[in-house]
């Protein structure tokens, strides 16, 4: 499905009427833009607002919607497939913890994803359109289109913007950046968590939420707070980013700067002017991403949380990994370790290729771009448009791996699991 959508988008973006100049876009640019839109990344090699015509921008919106809604649906169905794979006995035992991943049918998942997506996008689009009209003097047609475009990009964590400076011109506008931030967070939680919250809204009991939901919500909150503190500390006195702003503006921009690396890709701070400390904090947030079965990329917060719990249990010297009075199985910890290490390997390979492809990129720039592509974030230090074709095609492949890799790898690890018939004598090599 993703391959077909990318191919269709590439062909449409190659058409002369997709550009404002009336000339066809070159193949690599069209392919890069289509892949970035379908994988809801947001990395660009041309300015979306000036290079593409209304038709071309419409193609980008459709591709973002297909990529976000389609991935959400597929990932949720995979979660249901995994639940079925557990068998009736395990499903009954785990039914309380898997209330959001019940064995419903395809229609239920598709309708749920569609309703959630269109409802949130519709509300955010209206808010943005009214703000653009009343606060910035846009005509109603332009205001409505900009509202729809950025609403779809925000909920799908895509990061495409119709402005060459992303959202830096709205950095202190709480209505614009606030509504976009809310859409980013909701889209990044994932469909299972949203359904779980809706199902348990009347019970108002934290303990009745599925374990996945509780882990996702707690880890998301911790990362947002830690990201805010790290970015605010690193950029507070930087004259090229937060330095000239007032205290309230600094705090709000740091909050937004902590939210957008969760694979959204919008920025209200000039990424290329950030300090090394700020870039490092952003890269960590980009690599982790947001919730499973949502519109985000990265290794997912659940994976990062499981690994953190493994480390904590080892430090404490306990044999079981326990959270919220539930024991995490050894199988899950191995799967999480596999996903993280393979993701780290993909980032390293991409970084090496980018460094070899151009002498203009520093190690920091190449690593930032690689993590942004793998995490389907879209933030950039500014080197992407200047990369040679081999570098841009490498990022195309990395975006695909980052978008589809973690979920398909996770499914494969679960569905291919089988008991070992032969067990060899145990021995422990030295560690550390």
N, C-alpha and C positions, 0 to 999 in steps of 0.2 A: 504493500500500500504506500509506504513511504517512497519507494523507488518510483512508483507510477506518478505520485504527486509531484516529486522533484522534476521528473521528465516533462510532465505537462507544464509545470511552472516555467521551466527553462525555455520551452518552445514559445510560450506566450510572451515572456520577457524579451525574446529575440525579435519579436514583431516590431516594425518601425513605429507603430502608433503607441507603443509602450513607453516611449521616451518623449521628452519635451522637445527635443531637437528634430524628431522625425527620422532619425537615423537608427539603424539597428545596433543594439548593444552587442559587444563581442561575446563569444561563447563562454569564456571563463567567467566573466562578470555575471552573465545571466545564470549560469550554473551555480556560482557562489551565492548569489542573492536568493535563488530558489531554495537551495539547501539550507541556508541560514533561516529562511522563513518557515519552511516545513519543520525543521528541527527546533524552531522557536528559539534561535540563538541571538540574532540581532547584530552579529558582525557584518560590516558592509565594506565594500570597496569603492562605492560611489554614494553620493548623498541622495537618499531616497526622495526627499522633498523636491529637489531641483532636477535630478536626472530623469526620474520617471514621471510620466504624465498621469492624469487621473486614472486612466485605464491600467497603467502599470502599477500604480499604488493600490488599485482595487485587486489586482492579481496577488500582490503581496499580502493584503488583508485576508483573502480567501485561503492562501497557503498557510498563513499563521493559524487561522481557525481550524483548518483541516489537520494541521500538525498537532495543535494543542488538544482539540476535542477527540481526535482519533487516537492519540497516544493515551489519553485519560481512559477512554473506553477499552482499548486493548489491554492496558495494564490492569484495569479492574477485572476484566474477564479472566486474565491470567491468574489473578489472585483467587478467583472463584474456582478455576481449574485446579490450582494447587490445593484448595480446600477439599475438592472432590477426591483428589489423589490421596488424601489422608485416610480415606475410608470411613465407613459409617461409624464405627466404634470411636475413632479418634475425633471425628466431627462432633459426635454427641458429647464427648468428654470436654471438648474445647468450645462448645457452642456459646458459652457465656463470654468467652474471650474473642469470639469471631462473629459477634452479632452484626458487624458492618459488612462482613464478607459472606453473607448467607448464600445458600445455593439457589439463588433466583435465576431467572432466565435472561437471555440476551436483551429482550425488549426492556426489562426493568432497568438494567444498567444503562442502556442507550438513552432511555427517557430521562433517567436521573441525571446523567452527565449533561444532556442537552438543556434541561431545565436550569440546572445550576449555572451552566456557562452563560446562557442567554440572559438569565435574570441579572446576574452580576454585571455582565458587560452592558446591558441596557441601562441600568441605574448609573453606572460610572460614565457612560457616554452622555447621558442627559446632563449630569453635573458638569462635566467638562465643557459641553457645548454651551451651556448657559454662562459659565465662567468666561469662556473665550469671547462670547458675544458681549457680555456686560463689562468685563474687566479689561478687554484688550481691543475692543472695537471691530472684531471680525464680522464680516457679513454672515447672515444666518447659514447660508450654504457652506461657507468655509468652516464656520464654527461647528456645525453638525458633522461634517466630514472629519475634521481634526479630532472631534470627540469620539467618533466611532473608531477611527484608526488607532488612537492611543489607548482606548478602552480595550480593544481586542488584543493589542500588543501587551498591555499590562496584565490582564487576567491570564493570558497564555504565556506569561513570562518571556516574551519575545524580545523586547528591547528596541524594536524599530521605532524611529521617531521621524517626523517630517521636518525637523530642524537640524542644521549641520552641527549645532552644539548640544544635541540631545535635549535635555531639560534644564540646562544651566540658566537659561533666561527666566525660568520659573522657580529658581532655587529657593526663594523665600516665600513663594505663593503656597500657602498651606492648603488651599482648595484644590489646586491642580496636582501638586505633588502628594498631598494627603490622600486624595481619592485614588490616585494611581498606586500609592503604597498599599492601601487597603486591598485593592484588586490583586496586587502581587502576592500578598500574604495569603489571601483566601485561595487563590489558584495554586499556590505552592504547598498548601496543606495536604492536598490529595483528596480524591473523591471518597475513599473509604472513611477518612476522618470527618469530612463534611456530613456524610450520611449518618455516621455515628453520633455526631453532635446534634443533628436534626432529630434523630430517633429518640435520643435521651433528653431532649430539651425540657420535657415536663417533669422528668424524674429529678433533674438537677443534682444528680449524684455522680461525683468524680469516680467512685469505685465501680460504677456500672459501665463506664466507657471501656472499650476494648483496650488491651495492653498496647497495641500498636498506636492507637489514638493518644493514649497518655504519654507514651515515649515521644511521639512526634510533637505534641504540644509543648511538653516540658523542654525538649531539646531545642525546638524552634525559639522559645522564649529566651533560653540561656544564650544561644548564638546571637540573637538580636541585641541583647544587653552587652555581651562581651564585644561584639562588633562595634557597637556604638562607643563604648569606652575606648577601644583601641584606636578607632579612626579619629575620634575627638582629641585624644591625647597626642596622636601623631601629627595631626594637621592644624591644631589650634593656633599655633603661631606661624604657620606657613603662609608667607605673603601672597603666594600664588593660588591658594585654595581658601582656607577659612580665615586666615589672618586679618583681612580688612573688614570682616563682617562684625555685626554686633553679637552680643552674647546669645540672645534668643535665636538669631539666624544661624549661628554656629551650631547650637544644639540641634536645631531642626535639620540642618544639612547633614550633620553626623548621623542622625537617626535615619534619614533617607539613604545615606551612604552605607548604612549597615543592612538595610532592607534589600536594596537593588542587587548586590552581589549574589543573593540567593537565587541566581540564574535569571534575573529580570533584565539586566543590561542597560537600564536607563541610568543617567548620571547627572547630578546637579553640581558636581565638582569636576574640574579638569583632571582627568586621570593621568595624563602625561606630566602634570606638575606636582603630583603627590610625592610625599617623602617615601623612602624605601620602607620605613616601618608601616606606613599606610598601605602601600602596595602589597606588602606581605600579609597584612591582616585581610585585605580584600581577596588575595589569592586563596587563603585558607577558606574563607566563606564561599568562594566560587567552587572550590573543589568539593566541599561538603554538599552544597545545594540545599534542597528543601525536602518535602515529603514524597513518599512513594505513591505511585498511581495518581500523580498530579501533573501539572504542566511544567514542572521544573526538571532540571538535569542534575548532574553531579552524582556522587556516590549515594546520596540521600541521607537525611538526618538519622533515620533508623539504623542504618549501617554504622554511622559514626558513633551513635549512642551505644550500640552493642559492643563495639571495640573499646570504648571508654569504660564500659562496665567490666569487660574482661580484664583490663589493666587494673581497675580498682579492686577487683576480687583477688588478683595476683598480689597486689601490694598488701592487702589485708591478710593474705594467706588462707583464704577460704577456697574450698574445692568447687563450690557451685557459684554460678553467676546469677544473682538474684536482683530483681527490681520490682517494686510494688507487690511484694510477697508472691512473686511468680519467678520460677526458675527458667532461665534461658538455656535451651538445649545446646549441647556441644556441636551438633550439626549446624545450628544457626550461626554460632561463632565462627566456625570454619568457613561457611559461605560468606560471611561479612569480611573476613580476612582475605578471601580470594578476590572478592569484588574490589576491595581497596587496593590490593597489590597490583592487580591487572590495570586498574584505572591509573595508578601511579606510573606503571610501565608505559601506558599509552601517552601520558603527558610527557614523559622523558623522551620517548622516541620522537614525538612531534617537535619538542624543543630542539633536539639535535638536528633534525631536518631543517628547521627554520634557520638555525645558526649557520648551517652549511649552505643554505640557499642564498643568503645575503650577508654581506659584511656590515650592513648598516644597522643591523639589530644587535642590541646588547643582550647579555644573558637574561637580565631582568625583563626586558621587553619580550624576548622570545618565550620565556617561561610564562609570563602573564598571558600572552596571546594563546599559548597552548592550553593553559588551564581554562581560559575563557571559552575556547572552542569545545573542549571536552565537557565542561560543565554547562554547555549551551547557554552561556551568560550574555555575551555580546559586548562586554566592556573591553576597551582597547586603549593602549597607550598611543595609538596613532600610526602604527607601522603596517597595518593590514593592507591599505590601498597601495603601498609602495613595495609590497612583496612581489617577487617574480611569480610566474604562473605555477611553478612547481610548489612554491610555498603556499599559495592560495589553494591549490588542489589538495595539498596535505591537510590544510585546515578543513576543507570540505569533508575529507574522510574522517578526520577527528570529530567533527560535529556529528556525523552519522554514528560513529562508535559511541560517543558520549550520550547521544539521545537514546539509542536502541540497545547499547551494550549492557548496562547494568540490569535492566529488566529481563532481557532475554537470557543473560547469563544466570541471573537468579532463578528463573524458571527452569533452565536446563539443569542446574545443580540440584533442584528439588525433584524434578521428574525423573532424573537419571539415577537417583539414589538407590542403592541396593546393598543388602547385607553382605559382608565379607565372609566367605566360606572357610578361608584359611587365615589363622592368626599366628603370627610369628612371635618368638620370644621378645619380651619387652626390654629395652635398654635406653638409658637417658644420656645423650651427649651433653657436654658442658655448654651452658648458656652464659654469655657475658664474659 
